[in-house]
């Protein structure tokens, strides 16, 4: 009887981070499942085809499969949409101010400050999206009998609470309950090194691919997030919430607690808890 194939799944957006994650693991496995998650507001999924083509071309002896997974239904079931909309409207109507204007030592007391902090945090679109994606990833792995999965998480996106190291550890423990090992080969690899490795392997055409892609100087290979709530969170609300070391620590605690709570809720919704 032939040996069982060594298999891994990669949460794959087509960007340099998830592409590097895939490229770093391909030598170690026989079968690689590149899994692209999409929902309403995530567009241009065809962008990723070039990255997939390059990975396959550079690894002709490997079985590389691509999957697209719609997780919109999971997202709708586990996201507090009413509370989030209320927070967003309060910001747009200027009914709530940046927290750095509302220090507890000033005109607002600690109770009001803490309430506004929690209210703003409810608008955390990026974390909510990734919670639904992680739930979909667990379901995918169980459906395909895959026990190993990785992604392109890194230290460069503080606004995305799902990429905080403390949150990733919680995610690992939850995945492990289902016999799935979840890891992050990109996490402590500098962006310059990722770009250099991909360029030298012929996966990209530019050693500075990530910057050129982000500044729209070359065509994007990544699925595009066009969700207005994500733009509002990243450019406006997050800077109102996290503005110094203390507020950053508070944000990490909020992210950890929220991630754990919503993942447990989602597992129940999916009938996995």
C-alpha positions as CSV (number, residue, x, y, z in Angstrom):
1,X,0.0,0.0,0.0
2,X,1.3,3.4,-0.9
3,X,2.2,5.8,1.8
4,X,-0.5,8.3,2.7
5,X,0.1,11.7,1.2
6,X,1.3,14.5,3.4
7,X,-1.3,17.2,3.2
8,X,-1.7,20.8,4.3
9,X,-4.2,23.6,3.7
10,X,-3.2,27.2,3.3
11,X,-5.6,30.1,3.8
12,X,-4.8,31.8,0.6
13,X,-5.7,35.4,-0.5
14,X,-3.1,35.6,-3.3
15,X,-1.1,38.3,-1.6
16,X,2.6,38.1,-0.8
17,X,2.0,37.0,2.8
18,X,-0.2,34.0,2.0
19,X,1.8,33.2,-1.1
20,X,5.0,33.1,1.0
21,X,3.2,30.9,3.6
22,X,2.3,28.5,0.8
23,X,5.7,28.6,-0.9
24,X,7.5,27.9,2.5
25,X,5.4,24.8,3.0
26,X,5.2,23.3,-0.5
27,X,8.6,21.4,-0.1
28,X,7.3,19.6,2.9
29,X,4.1,18.2,1.6
30,X,2.7,16.2,-1.3
31,X,-0.7,17.7,-1.5
32,X,-1.3,21.5,-0.9
33,X,-4.8,22.9,-0.7
34,X,-4.9,26.6,-1.3
35,X,-8.2,27.8,0.2
36,X,-9.6,31.2,-0.8
37,X,-12.4,32.5,1.4
38,X,-14.8,35.0,0.1
39,X,-18.0,36.8,1.1
40,X,-20.0,39.9,0.1
41,X,-17.5,42.8,-0.4
42,X,-14.5,40.6,-1.1
43,X,-14.0,40.9,-4.9
44,X,-11.7,40.2,-7.7
45,X,-11.1,36.6,-6.7
46,X,-9.7,36.0,-10.2
47,X,-6.7,38.2,-9.2
48,X,-5.2,35.2,-7.4
49,X,-4.8,33.0,-10.5
50,X,-1.4,34.3,-11.4
51,X,0.0,33.5,-7.9
52,X,-1.5,30.0,-8.2
53,X,0.0,29.5,-11.6
54,X,3.4,30.6,-10.5
55,X,3.3,28.3,-7.5
56,X,2.3,25.3,-9.6
57,X,4.9,26.1,-12.3
58,X,7.7,26.3,-9.7
59,X,6.5,23.0,-8.1
60,X,5.7,20.7,-10.9
61,X,5.9,17.5,-8.8
62,X,3.5,18.7,-6.2
63,X,-0.3,18.3,-6.1
64,X,-1.6,21.9,-5.6
65,X,-5.3,22.3,-5.5
66,X,-7.3,25.5,-5.2
67,X,-10.7,25.9,-3.4
68,X,-13.0,28.8,-3.0
69,X,-15.2,28.9,0.1
70,X,-18.1,31.3,0.6
71,X,-18.4,32.1,4.3
72,X,-21.0,34.9,4.1
73,X,-23.6,32.8,5.9
74,X,-21.3,32.1,8.8
75,X,-20.3,35.8,9.0
76,X,-24.0,36.8,9.2
77,X,-24.7,34.3,11.9
78,X,-21.9,35.3,14.3
79,X,-21.5,39.1,13.7
80,X,-23.4,41.6,15.9
81,X,-24.5,43.6,12.9
82,X,-27.0,45.9,14.8
83,X,-24.4,46.9,17.5
84,X,-21.8,47.5,14.8
85,X,-24.1,49.6,12.7
86,X,-25.0,51.7,15.8
87,X,-21.3,52.3,16.5
88,X,-20.6,53.2,12.9
89,X,-23.5,55.7,12.7
90,X,-22.5,57.3,16.0
91,X,-19.0,57.9,14.5
92,X,-20.4,59.3,11.2
93,X,-22.9,61.5,13.0
94,X,-20.1,62.7,15.3
95,X,-22.0,61.5,18.3
96,X,-18.9,59.9,19.7
97,X,-15.4,61.3,19.7
98,X,-11.9,59.8,19.5
99,X,-10.9,58.3,22.8
100,X,-7.8,60.4,22.9
101,X,-10.2,63.4,23.3
102,X,-12.0,61.6,26.1
103,X,-9.4,60.7,28.7
104,X,-10.9,59.6,32.0
105,X,-9.0,62.4,33.7
106,X,-10.8,65.0,31.6
107,X,-14.5,65.9,31.4
108,X,-15.6,62.2,30.9
109,X,-15.4,59.8,33.7
110,X,-14.0,56.3,33.5
111,X,-17.4,54.7,33.1
112,X,-18.3,56.7,30.0
113,X,-14.8,56.3,28.6
114,X,-15.0,52.5,29.0
115,X,-18.5,52.4,27.5
116,X,-17.3,54.3,24.4
117,X,-14.3,52.1,24.1
118,X,-16.4,49.0,24.0
119,X,-18.9,50.7,21.6
120,X,-16.1,51.6,19.2
121,X,-14.7,48.1,19.4
122,X,-18.0,46.7,18.2
123,X,-17.1,48.2,14.8
124,X,-14.1,45.9,14.4
125,X,-14.9,44.6,10.9
126,X,-11.5,43.0,10.3
127,X,-11.6,40.9,13.5
128,X,-15.3,39.9,12.9
129,X,-14.5,38.9,9.3
130,X,-11.6,36.7,10.4
131,X,-13.6,35.0,13.1
132,X,-16.1,33.8,10.5
133,X,-13.2,32.8,8.2
134,X,-11.5,30.8,11.0
135,X,-14.8,29.0,11.6
136,X,-15.1,28.3,7.9
137,X,-11.5,27.0,7.9
138,X,-12.3,24.5,10.7
139,X,-15.3,23.3,8.8
140,X,-13.3,23.0,5.6
141,X,-10.5,21.0,7.3
142,X,-13.1,18.6,8.9
143,X,-14.9,18.1,5.6
144,X,-11.6,17.3,3.7
145,X,-10.0,15.4,6.6
146,X,-7.1,17.9,6.8
147,X,-5.2,18.1,10.1
148,X,-2.8,20.9,9.3
149,X,-3.5,24.5,8.1
150,X,-1.5,27.7,8.0
151,X,-2.0,31.3,6.9
152,X,0.0,34.5,6.2
153,X,-0.6,36.3,9.5
154,X,2.1,38.8,10.3
155,X,3.0,41.5,12.8
156,X,2.3,44.4,10.4
157,X,-1.5,44.7,10.8
158,X,-2.3,45.8,14.3
159,X,-5.7,47.1,13.2
160,X,-6.7,43.5,12.3
161,X,-7.2,42.1,15.8
162,X,-7.1,38.5,14.4
163,X,-3.4,38.9,13.7
164,X,-2.4,39.7,17.2
165,X,-0.1,37.0,18.6
166,X,-2.2,36.5,21.7
167,X,-5.3,36.1,19.6
168,X,-3.4,33.6,17.3
169,X,-2.6,31.5,20.3
170,X,-6.3,31.3,21.3
171,X,-7.1,30.3,17.7
172,X,-4.5,27.5,17.8
173,X,-6.1,26.1,20.9
174,X,-9.5,26.1,19.4
175,X,-8.4,24.5,16.1
176,X,-6.5,21.9,18.2
177,X,-9.7,20.7,19.8
178,X,-10.7,19.4,16.4
179,X,-7.4,17.7,15.7
180,X,-6.2,20.5,13.5
181,X,-2.8,22.1,13.9
182,X,-2.8,25.8,12.9
183,X,0.4,27.7,12.5
184,X,1.8,30.9,10.9
185,X,5.0,30.6,9.0
186,X,5.1,34.2,8.0
187,X,4.6,35.7,11.5
188,X,8.2,36.6,12.3
189,X,9.6,36.8,8.8
190,X,10.3,40.4,7.8
191,X,8.4,41.7,4.8
192,X,11.6,42.4,2.9
193,X,12.7,38.8,3.3
194,X,9.4,37.4,2.1
195,X,9.5,39.6,-1.0
196,X,13.1,38.6,-1.7
197,X,12.4,34.8,-1.4
198,X,9.4,35.0,-3.7
199,X,11.3,37.1,-6.3
200,X,14.3,34.7,-6.3
201,X,12.0,31.8,-6.7
202,X,10.3,33.4,-9.7
203,X,7.0,33.6,-8.0
204,X,7.0,37.4,-8.3
205,X,8.6,39.6,-10.9
206,X,9.7,42.4,-8.5
207,X,11.8,42.2,-5.3
208,X,9.6,45.0,-3.9
209,X,6.4,43.4,-5.0
210,X,4.4,44.1,-1.8
211,X,5.0,47.8,-1.9
212,X,4.4,48.1,-5.6
213,X,1.2,46.2,-5.4
214,X,-0.1,48.3,-2.5
215,X,0.7,51.5,-4.3
216,X,-1.1,50.2,-7.5
217,X,2.1,50.3,-9.6
218,X,1.6,46.7,-10.6
219,X,-1.5,44.6,-11.0
220,X,-2.8,43.1,-7.8
221,X,-2.7,39.3,-7.3
222,X,-4.8,39.5,-4.2
223,X,-8.5,39.2,-3.6
224,X,-9.7,42.7,-2.8
225,X,-11.6,43.8,0.3
226,X,-14.1,46.6,-0.7
227,X,-16.2,46.3,2.4
228,X,-17.0,49.9,3.5
229,X,-17.1,48.9,7.2
230,X,-13.6,47.7,6.9
231,X,-12.4,51.0,5.4
232,X,-14.1,52.9,8.2
233,X,-12.6,50.7,10.8
234,X,-9.1,50.8,9.5
235,X,-8.8,54.5,8.6
236,X,-11.0,56.1,11.3
237,X,-12.3,54.1,14.2
238,X,-9.2,52.1,15.0
239,X,-6.9,55.2,15.3
240,X,-9.6,56.6,17.7
241,X,-9.4,53.5,19.8
242,X,-5.6,52.7,19.9
243,X,-3.4,55.7,20.4
244,X,-0.7,54.8,23.0
245,X,0.7,51.8,24.9
246,X,-2.0,51.6,27.4
247,X,-4.8,51.7,24.9
248,X,-3.0,49.2,22.8
249,X,-2.9,46.8,25.7
250,X,-6.6,47.4,26.2
251,X,-7.2,46.6,22.6
252,X,-5.3,43.4,22.8
253,X,-7.4,42.3,25.8
254,X,-10.7,43.3,24.1
255,X,-9.6,41.4,20.9
256,X,-8.7,38.2,22.9
257,X,-11.9,38.2,24.8
258,X,-14.1,39.0,21.8
259,X,-12.3,36.4,19.6
260,X,-12.8,33.6,22.1
261,X,-16.4,34.5,22.8
262,X,-17.5,34.7,19.2
263,X,-15.5,31.6,18.1
264,X,-17.3,29.6,20.8
265,X,-20.7,31.0,19.7
266,X,-19.9,30.2,16.1
267,X,-18.9,26.6,16.8
268,X,-22.3,26.2,18.5
269,X,-24.0,27.7,15.4
270,X,-22.2,25.3,13.2
271,X,-23.1,22.4,15.4
272,X,-19.4,21.7,16.3
273,X,-19.5,22.5,20.0
